[in-house]
Amino acid sequence: MQARPVVKRAVILVSTDRGLCGGLNSNLFREASKLDAQTTVFITAGKKAAQFIARTRRNLAGEFTYKDAPTFAEARAISKFAQADVLEG
């Protein structure tokens, strides 16, 4: 990996799918909405994050779902996708 000027940024947005975590998701989405929609692409993990990105019409690069307890293989798939996105430029 080499240093390049920042033109676009990718954010991996991990949310909960259910349970008593409404405050967590609300605060997470509030912070995500502060990011510039023109220069930020999102990679989502979780149903609520994907719904938020679709509802706010932001750029979605990838969407991943997982079970109640995500496995290492699921997390690895997200990181490989993000790494490939960075390497492509």
MMTF fields as JSON, N, C-alpha, C and O atoms, coordinates in Angstrom:
{
  "mmtfVersion": "1.0.0",
  "mmtfProducer": "UNKNOWN",
  "numBonds": 355,
  "numAtoms": 356,
  "numGroups": 89,
  "numChains": 1,
  "numModels": 1,
  "chainsPerModel": [1],
  "groupsPerChain": [89],
  "chainIdList": ["A"],
  "bondAtomList": [4, 2, 8, 6, 12, 10, 16, 14, 20, 18, 24, 22, 28, 26, 32, 30, 36, 34, 40, 38, 44, 42, 48, 46, 52, 50, 56, 54, 60, 58, 64, 62, 68, 66, 72, 70, 76, 74, 80, 78, 84, 82, 88, 86, 92, 90, 96, 94, 100, 98, 104, 102, 108, 106, 112, 110, 116, 114, 120, 118, 124, 122, 128, 126, 132, 130, 136, 134, 140, 138, 144, 142, 148, 146, 152, 150, 156, 154, 160, 158, 164, 162, 168, 166, 172, 170, 176, 174, 180, 178, 184, 182, 188, 186, 192, 190, 196, 194, 200, 198, 204, 202, 208, 206, 212, 210, 216, 214, 220, 218, 224, 222, 228, 226, 232, 230, 236, 234, 240, 238, 244, 242, 248, 246, 252, 250, 256, 254, 260, 258, 264, 262, 268, 266, 272, 270, 276, 274, 280, 278, 284, 282, 288, 286, 292, 290, 296, 294, 300, 298, 304, 302, 308, 306, 312, 310, 316, 314, 320, 318, 324, 322, 328, 326, 332, 330, 336, 334, 340, 338, 344, 342, 348, 346, 352, 350],
  "bondOrderList": [1, 1, 1, 1, 1, 1, 1, 1, 1, 1, 1, 1, 1, 1, 1, 1, 1, 1, 1, 1, 1, 1, 1, 1, 1, 1, 1, 1, 1, 1, 1, 1, 1, 1, 1, 1, 1, 1, 1, 1, 1, 1, 1, 1, 1, 1, 1, 1, 1, 1, 1, 1, 1, 1, 1, 1, 1, 1, 1, 1, 1, 1, 1, 1, 1, 1, 1, 1, 1, 1, 1, 1, 1, 1, 1, 1, 1, 1, 1, 1, 1, 1, 1, 1, 1, 1, 1, 1],
  "groupList": [{"groupName": "MET", "atomNameList": ["N", "CA", "C", "O"], "elementList": ["N", "C", "C", "O"], "formalChargeList": [0, 0, 0, 0], "bondAtomList": [1, 0, 2, 1, 3, 2], "bondOrderList": [1, 1, 2], "singleLetterCode": "M", "chemCompType": "L-PEPTIDE LINKING"}, {"groupName": "GLN", "atomNameList": ["N", "CA", "C", "O"], "elementList": ["N", "C", "C", "O"], "formalChargeList": [0, 0, 0, 0], "bondAtomList": [1, 0, 2, 1, 3, 2], "bondOrderList": [1, 1, 2], "singleLetterCode": "Q", "chemCompType": "L-PEPTIDE LINKING"}, {"groupName": "ALA", "atomNameList": ["N", "CA", "C", "O"], "elementList": ["N", "C", "C", "O"], "formalChargeList": [0, 0, 0, 0], "bondAtomList": [1, 0, 2, 1, 3, 2], "bondOrderList": [1, 1, 2], "singleLetterCode": "A", "chemCompType": "L-PEPTIDE LINKING"}, {"groupName": "ARG", "atomNameList": ["N", "CA", "C", "O"], "elementList": ["N", "C", "C", "O"], "formalChargeList": [0, 0, 0, 0], "bondAtomList": [1, 0, 2, 1, 3, 2], "bondOrderList": [1, 1, 2], "singleLetterCode": "R", "chemCompType": "L-PEPTIDE LINKING"}, {"groupName": "PRO", "atomNameList": ["N", "CA", "C", "O"], "elementList": ["N", "C", "C", "O"], "formalChargeList": [0, 0, 0, 0], "bondAtomList": [1, 0, 2, 1, 3, 2], "bondOrderList": [1, 1, 2], "singleLetterCode": "P", "chemCompType": "L-PEPTIDE LINKING"}, {"groupName": "VAL", "atomNameList": ["N", "CA", "C", "O"], "elementList": ["N", "C", "C", "O"], "formalChargeList": [0, 0, 0, 0], "bondAtomList": [1, 0, 2, 1, 3, 2], "bondOrderList": [1, 1, 2], "singleLetterCode": "V", "chemCompType": "L-PEPTIDE LINKING"}, {"groupName": "LYS", "atomNameList": ["N", "CA", "C", "O"], "elementList": ["N", "C", "C", "O"], "formalChargeList": [0, 0, 0, 0], "bondAtomList": [1, 0, 2, 1, 3, 2], "bondOrderList": [1, 1, 2], "singleLetterCode": "K", "chemCompType": "L-PEPTIDE LINKING"}, {"groupName": "ILE", "atomNameList": ["N", "CA", "C", "O"], "elementList": ["N", "C", "C", "O"], "formalChargeList": [0, 0, 0, 0], "bondAtomList": [1, 0, 2, 1, 3, 2], "bondOrderList": [1, 1, 2], "singleLetterCode": "I", "chemCompType": "L-PEPTIDE LINKING"}, {"groupName": "LEU", "atomNameList": ["N", "CA", "C", "O"], "elementList": ["N", "C", "C", "O"], "formalChargeList": [0, 0, 0, 0], "bondAtomList": [1, 0, 2, 1, 3, 2], "bondOrderList": [1, 1, 2], "singleLetterCode": "L", "chemCompType": "L-PEPTIDE LINKING"}, {"groupName": "SER", "atomNameList": ["N", "CA", "C", "O"], "elementList": ["N", "C", "C", "O"], "formalChargeList": [0, 0, 0, 0], "bondAtomList": [1, 0, 2, 1, 3, 2], "bondOrderList": [1, 1, 2], "singleLetterCode": "S", "chemCompType": "L-PEPTIDE LINKING"}, {"groupName": "THR", "atomNameList": ["N", "CA", "C", "O"], "elementList": ["N", "C", "C", "O"], "formalChargeList": [0, 0, 0, 0], "bondAtomList": [1, 0, 2, 1, 3, 2], "bondOrderList": [1, 1, 2], "singleLetterCode": "T", "chemCompType": "L-PEPTIDE LINKING"}, {"groupName": "ASP", "atomNameList": ["N", "CA", "C", "O"], "elementList": ["N", "C", "C", "O"], "formalChargeList": [0, 0, 0, 0], "bondAtomList": [1, 0, 2, 1, 3, 2], "bondOrderList": [1, 1, 2], "singleLetterCode": "D", "chemCompType": "L-PEPTIDE LINKING"}, {"groupName": "GLY", "atomNameList": ["N", "CA", "C", "O"], "elementList": ["N", "C", "C", "O"], "formalChargeList": [0, 0, 0, 0], "bondAtomList": [1, 0, 2, 1, 3, 2], "bondOrderList": [1, 1, 2], "singleLetterCode": "G", "chemCompType": "PEPTIDE LINKING"}, {"groupName": "CYS", "atomNameList": ["N", "CA", "C", "O"], "elementList": ["N", "C", "C", "O"], "formalChargeList": [0, 0, 0, 0], "bondAtomList": [1, 0, 2, 1, 3, 2], "bondOrderList": [1, 1, 2], "singleLetterCode": "C", "chemCompType": "L-PEPTIDE LINKING"}, {"groupName": "ASN", "atomNameList": ["N", "CA", "C", "O"], "elementList": ["N", "C", "C", "O"], "formalChargeList": [0, 0, 0, 0], "bondAtomList": [1, 0, 2, 1, 3, 2], "bondOrderList": [1, 1, 2], "singleLetterCode": "N", "chemCompType": "L-PEPTIDE LINKING"}, {"groupName": "PHE", "atomNameList": ["N", "CA", "C", "O"], "elementList": ["N", "C", "C", "O"], "formalChargeList": [0, 0, 0, 0], "bondAtomList": [1, 0, 2, 1, 3, 2], "bondOrderList": [1, 1, 2], "singleLetterCode": "F", "chemCompType": "L-PEPTIDE LINKING"}, {"groupName": "GLU", "atomNameList": ["N", "CA", "C", "O"], "elementList": ["N", "C", "C", "O"], "formalChargeList": [0, 0, 0, 0], "bondAtomList": [1, 0, 2, 1, 3, 2], "bondOrderList": [1, 1, 2], "singleLetterCode": "E", "chemCompType": "L-PEPTIDE LINKING"}, {"groupName": "TYR", "atomNameList": ["N", "CA", "C", "O"], "elementList": ["N", "C", "C", "O"], "formalChargeList": [0, 0, 0, 0], "bondAtomList": [1, 0, 2, 1, 3, 2], "bondOrderList": [1, 1, 2], "singleLetterCode": "Y", "chemCompType": "L-PEPTIDE LINKING"}],
  "groupTypeList": [0, 1, 2, 3, 4, 5, 5, 6, 3, 2, 5, 7, 8, 5, 9, 10, 11, 3, 12, 8, 13, 12, 12, 8, 14, 9, 14, 8, 15, 3, 16, 2, 9, 6, 8, 11, 2, 1, 10, 10, 5, 15, 7, 10, 2, 12, 6, 6, 2, 2, 1, 15, 7, 2, 3, 10, 3, 3, 14, 8, 2, 12, 16, 15, 10, 17, 6, 11, 2, 4, 10, 15, 2, 16, 2, 3, 2, 7, 9, 6, 15, 2, 1, 2, 11, 5, 8, 16, 12],
  "groupIdList": [1, 2, 3, 4, 5, 6, 7, 8, 9, 10, 11, 12, 13, 14, 15, 16, 17, 18, 19, 20, 21, 22, 23, 24, 25, 26, 27, 28, 29, 30, 31, 32, 33, 34, 35, 36, 37, 38, 39, 40, 41, 42, 43, 44, 45, 46, 47, 48, 49, 50, 51, 52, 53, 54, 55, 56, 57, 58, 59, 60, 61, 62, 63, 64, 65, 66, 67, 68, 69, 70, 71, 72, 73, 74, 75, 76, 77, 78, 79, 80, 81, 82, 83, 84, 85, 86, 87, 88, 89],
  "secStructList": [7, 7, 7, 7, 7, 7, 1, 7, 3, 3, 3, 3, 3, 3, 7, 7, 7, 1, 1, 1, 7, 2, 2, 2, 2, 2, 2, 2, 2, 2, 2, 2, 2, 6, 1, 7, 6, 6, 6, 3, 3, 3, 3, 3, 3, 1, 2, 2, 2, 2, 2, 2, 2, 2, 2, 6, 6, 7, 3, 3, 3, 3, 3, 3, 7, 7, 7, 1, 1, 7, 7, 2, 2, 2, 2, 2, 2, 2, 2, 2, 2, 2, 2, 2, 2, 2, 2, 2, 7],
  "xCoordList": [0.841, 0.0, 0.892, 1.895, 0.529, 1.301, 0.447, -0.78, 1.089, 0.376, -0.099, 0.669, -1.376, -1.97, -2.782, -3.2, -3.014, -3.881, -5.31, -5.776, -5.987, -7.341, -8.329, -8.479, -9.002, -10.034, -11.394, -12.356, -11.457, -12.668, -12.314, -11.183, -13.294, -13.072, -14.148, -15.278, -13.765, -14.698, -14.886, -13.925, -16.135, -16.478, -17.187, -18.154, -16.696, -17.377, -18.334, -17.905, -19.624, -20.665, -21.278, -21.989, -21.001, -21.479, -22.608, -22.42, -23.778, -24.94, -25.516, -25.125, -26.451, -27.166, -28.387, -28.829, -28.927, -30.121, -31.386, -32.473, -31.247, -32.423, -31.986, -30.798, -32.939, -32.609, -32.83, -33.47, -32.307, -32.489, -31.323, -30.733, -30.995, -29.834, -30.236, -29.45, -31.435, -31.908, -31.029, -30.736, -30.601, -29.738, -28.388, -27.847, -27.852, -26.57, -26.673, -25.841, -27.699, -27.876, -28.142, -27.601, -28.956, -29.271, -28.009, -27.789, -27.19, -25.95, -24.975, -24.303, -24.902, -24.029, -24.447, -23.605, -25.741, -26.228, -26.123, -25.923, -26.252, -26.082, -24.65, -24.431, -23.688, -22.292, -21.998, -21.243, -22.585, -22.373, -22.984, -22.455, -24.08, -24.719, -23.912, -24.154, -22.964, -22.111, -21.037, -20.45, -20.774, -19.74, -20.26, -21.449, -19.374, -19.735, -20.223, -19.511, -21.426, -22.034, -21.352, -21.417, -20.699, -20.069, -18.739, -18.366, -18.028, -16.686, -16.599, -15.507, -17.719, -17.709, -18.536, -19.667, -17.962, -18.707, -18.816, -17.916, -19.906, -20.16, -20.177, -20.702, -19.593, -19.679, -20.446, -19.991, -21.597, -22.441, -22.402, -22.272, -22.518, -22.645, -23.833, -23.763, -24.909, -26.121, -27.262, -27.048, -28.471, -29.654, -29.951, -30.259, -29.866, -30.207, -29.278, -29.723, -28.004, -27.055, -27.387, -27.358, -27.699, -28.051, -29.335, -29.445, -30.308, -31.554, -31.296, -31.88, -30.422, -30.094, -29.444, -29.819, -28.489, -27.787, -28.76, -28.692, -29.654, -30.646, -31.616, -31.966, -32.039, -33.002, -32.407, -33.111, -31.135, -30.488, -29.838, -29.218, -29.978, -29.482, -27.985, -27.538, -27.236, -25.778, -25.193, -25.896, -23.924, -23.261, -22.921, -22.132, -23.513, -23.295, -22.368, -22.711, -21.193, -20.214, -20.429, -20.195, -20.87, -21.077, -21.976, -21.994, -22.716, -23.638, -23.41, -23.423, -23.202, -22.964, -23.96, -24.304, -24.414, -25.282, -24.558, -23.674, -24.941, -24.33, -25.359, -26.43, -25.026, -25.924, -25.752, -25.056, -26.373, -26.281, -24.84, -24.455, -24.055, -22.645, -21.827, -21.672, -21.304, -20.549, -19.319, -18.646, -19.049, -17.894, -16.682, -16.809, -15.528, -14.299, -14.369, -13.895, -14.954, -15.046, -15.899, -15.594, -16.96, -17.805, -17.056, -17.151, -16.325, -15.537, -14.41, -14.079, -13.839, -12.759, -13.269, -12.558, -14.485, -15.058, -15.21, -14.957, -15.62, -15.766, -14.401, -14.263, -13.399, -12.072, -11.445, -10.773, -11.651, -11.119, -11.768, -11.106, -13.085, -13.801, -13.248, -12.993, -13.06, -12.538, -11.108, -10.757, -10.292, -8.918, -8.877, -8.087, -9.716, -9.754, -10.206, -9.72, -11.124, -11.614, -10.486, -10.364, -9.677, -8.546, -7.493, -6.968, -7.184, -6.155, -6.556, -5.702, -7.867, -8.338, -8.261, -8.269, -8.186, -8.064, -9.382, -9.457],
  "yCoordList": [-1.168, 0.0, 1.239, 1.293, 2.201, 3.42, 4.606, 4.558, 5.656, 6.86, 7.624, 7.873, 7.991, 8.767, 9.898, 9.805, 10.965, 12.022, 11.494, 10.695, 11.943, 11.461, 12.183, 13.403, 11.413, 11.947, 11.448, 12.211, 10.172, 9.56, 8.785, 8.33, 8.637, 7.827, 6.748, 6.943, 5.622, 4.511, 4.308, 4.317, 4.126, 3.924, 2.581, 2.312, 1.747, 0.487, 0.772, 1.03, 0.726, 1.073, -0.217, -0.921, -0.524, -1.756, -1.407, -0.616, -1.984, -1.698, -2.987, -4.09, -2.815, -3.96, -4.228, -3.354, -5.427, -5.769, -5.728, -5.465, -5.984, -6.018, -5.876, -5.73, -5.919, -5.836, -4.444, -3.603, -4.212, -2.937, -2.002, -1.444, -1.831, -1.028, 0.174, 0.633, 0.694, 1.829, 3.046, 3.732, 3.328, 4.48, 4.346, 5.325, 3.148, 2.902, 3.203, 3.919, 2.652, 2.886, 4.356, 4.892, 5.016, 6.431, 7.283, 8.124, 7.07, 7.84, 7.523, 8.417, 6.268, 5.855, 6.524, 7.042, 6.513, 7.098, 8.621, 9.231, 9.232, 10.684, 11.071, 12.031, 10.319, 10.597, 10.314, 11.051, 9.256, 8.919, 9.977, 10.233, 10.593, 11.608, 12.904, 13.743, 13.084, 14.271, 14.201, 15.224, 13.018, 12.854, 13.339, 13.214, 13.889, 14.424, 13.305, 12.329, 13.45, 12.41, 12.298, 11.244, 13.364, 13.344, 12.6, 12.011, 12.619, 12.029, 10.77, 10.234, 10.289, 9.124, 8.004, 8.218, 6.799, 5.604, 4.732, 4.723, 4.01, 3.21, 1.729, 1.307, 0.958, -0.492, -0.831, -0.515, -1.467, -1.694, -3.143, -4.063, -3.314, -4.634, -4.537, -3.849, -5.216, -5.151, -4.534, -3.663, -4.992, -4.537, -3.069, -2.345, -2.623, -1.231, -0.249, 0.81, -0.58, 0.309, 0.407, 1.5, -0.711, -0.699, 0.091, 0.813, -0.043, 0.721, 2.217, 3.024, 2.587, 3.991, 4.585, 5.677, 3.894, 4.384, 4.519, 5.495, 3.562, 3.635, 4.794, 5.519, 4.957, 6.012, 7.408, 8.32, 7.581, 8.889, 9.086, 10.118, 8.109, 8.168, 8.464, 9.325, 7.738, 7.858, 6.736, 5.793, 6.842, 5.891, 4.604, 4.626, 3.502, 2.2, 1.377, 1.044, 1.051, 0.269, -1.226, -2.006, -1.636, -3.05, -3.232, -2.401, -4.32, -4.613, -6.044, -6.978, -6.209, -7.524, -7.764, -6.847, -8.991, -9.371, -10.422, -11.123, -10.518, -11.492, -11.972, -11.381, -13.04, -13.616, -12.881, -11.867, -13.374, -12.725, -12.583, -11.538, -13.614, -13.575, -13.74, -14.858, -12.638, -12.732, -13.63, -13.62, -14.387, -15.266, -14.54, -13.473, -15.127, -14.563, -14.503, -13.543, -15.516, -15.555, -14.403, -13.839, -14.051, -12.936, -11.611, -10.765, -11.431, -10.21, -10.146, -9.072, -11.272, -11.328, -10.933, -10.26, -11.337, -10.972, -9.46, -8.891, -8.817, -7.36, -6.699, -5.77, -7.169, -6.562, -6.794, -5.907, -7.957, -8.234, -7.321, -6.83, -7.098, -6.204, -4.79, -4.142, -4.303, -2.948, -2.832, -1.828, -3.849, -3.826, -3.789, -3.045, -4.581, -4.584, -3.229, -2.765, -2.602, -1.28, -0.243, 0.601, -0.307, 0.622, 0.358, 1.302, -0.881, -1.212, -0.811, -0.49, -0.832, -0.417, 1.098, 1.606, 1.806, 3.265, 3.936, 5.164],
  "zCoordList": [0.0, 0.0, 0.0, 0.713, -0.783, -0.866, -0.44, -0.525, 0.013, 0.438, -0.791, -1.72, -0.781, -1.873, -1.268, -0.114, -2.025, -1.49, -1.337, -2.15, -0.304, -0.023, -0.927, -0.855, -1.781, -2.663, -2.191, -2.11, -1.885, -1.35, -0.108, 0.057, 0.769, 1.97, 2.017, 1.569, 2.564, 2.754, 4.253, 5.022, 4.648, 6.051, 6.169, 5.458, 7.071, 7.362, 8.508, 9.633, 8.225, 9.184, 9.726, 9.008, 10.99, 11.622, 12.569, 13.494, 12.352, 13.192, 13.756, 13.372, 14.673, 15.22, 14.353, 13.607, 14.451, 13.694, 14.54, 14.026, 15.822, 16.677, 18.132, 18.423, 19.023, 20.437, 20.996, 20.365, 22.162, 22.852, 22.571, 23.496, 21.314, 20.935, 20.103, 19.274, 20.298, 19.509, 19.671, 18.692, 20.896, 21.137, 20.45, 19.937, 20.44, 19.775, 18.29, 17.734, 17.649, 16.214, 15.922, 14.955, 16.725, 16.506, 16.559, 15.688, 17.568, 17.695, 16.563, 16.049, 16.184, 15.081, 13.778, 13.044, 13.493, 12.247, 12.26, 11.21, 13.406, 13.518, 13.142, 12.404, 13.654, 13.318, 11.846, 11.211, 11.303, 9.893, 8.983, 7.901, 9.397, 8.562, 8.516, 7.648, 9.427, 9.424, 8.345, 7.992, 7.822, 6.799, 5.455, 5.162, 4.646, 3.341, 2.428, 2.197, 1.916, 1.077, -0.282, -0.916, -0.739, -2.056, -2.06, -3.074, -0.952, -0.931, -0.078, 0.113, 0.435, 1.321, 0.72, 0.284, 0.699, 0.324, 1.568, 2.408, 1.682, 2.872, 2.541, 1.511, 3.43, 3.418, 4.685, 5.785, 4.55, 5.72, 6.162, 5.355, 7.466, 8.082, 9.03, 10.048, 8.7, 9.493, 8.703, 7.86, 8.981, 8.242, 8.471, 7.524, 9.705, 10.038, 9.336, 8.894, 9.228, 8.543, 7.058, 6.491, 6.427, 5.011, 4.773, 3.782, 5.68, 5.559, 5.708, 4.985, 6.642, 6.839, 5.597, 5.169, 5.017, 3.829, 2.66, 1.914, 2.492, 1.413, 1.646, 0.715, 2.883, 3.21, 3.006, 2.569, 3.314, 3.171, 1.806, 1.553, 0.939, -0.446, -0.518, -1.276, 0.278, 0.254, -0.601, -0.962, -0.918, -1.809, -1.049, -0.105, -1.46, -0.835, -1.715, -2.849, -1.188, -1.949, -1.755, -2.677, -0.571, -0.29, 0.92, 1.829, 0.919, 2.013, 2.478, 1.676, 3.777, 4.357, 5.482, 6.228, 5.594, 6.703, 7.53, 7.036, 8.77, 9.661, 10.665, 10.809, 11.352, 12.354, 13.678, 13.736, 14.73, 16.041, 16.509, 17.031, 16.327, 16.704, 15.416, 14.926, 14.866, 13.609, 13.758, 14.789, 12.734, 12.736, 12.154, 11.552, 12.341, 11.791, 10.271, 9.663, 9.66, 8.197, 7.667, 6.616, 8.385, 7.955, 8.071, 7.182, 9.145, 9.319, 8.291, 7.789, 7.991, 7.002, 5.623, 4.877, 5.268, 3.971, 3.847, 2.785, 4.925, 4.918, 4.738, 3.942, 5.469, 5.368, 3.996, 3.471, 3.415, 2.072, 1.039, 0.125, 1.197, 0.266, 0.383, -0.632, 1.604, 1.823, 1.284, 0.665, 1.517, 1.044, -0.492, -1.074, -1.136, -2.605, -3.131, -4.162, -2.432, -2.829, -2.763, -3.651, -1.724, -1.569, -2.639, -3.23, -2.893, -3.878, -5.291, -6.118, -5.568, -6.904, -7.075, -8.195, -5.961, -6.025, -5.874, -5.905]
}
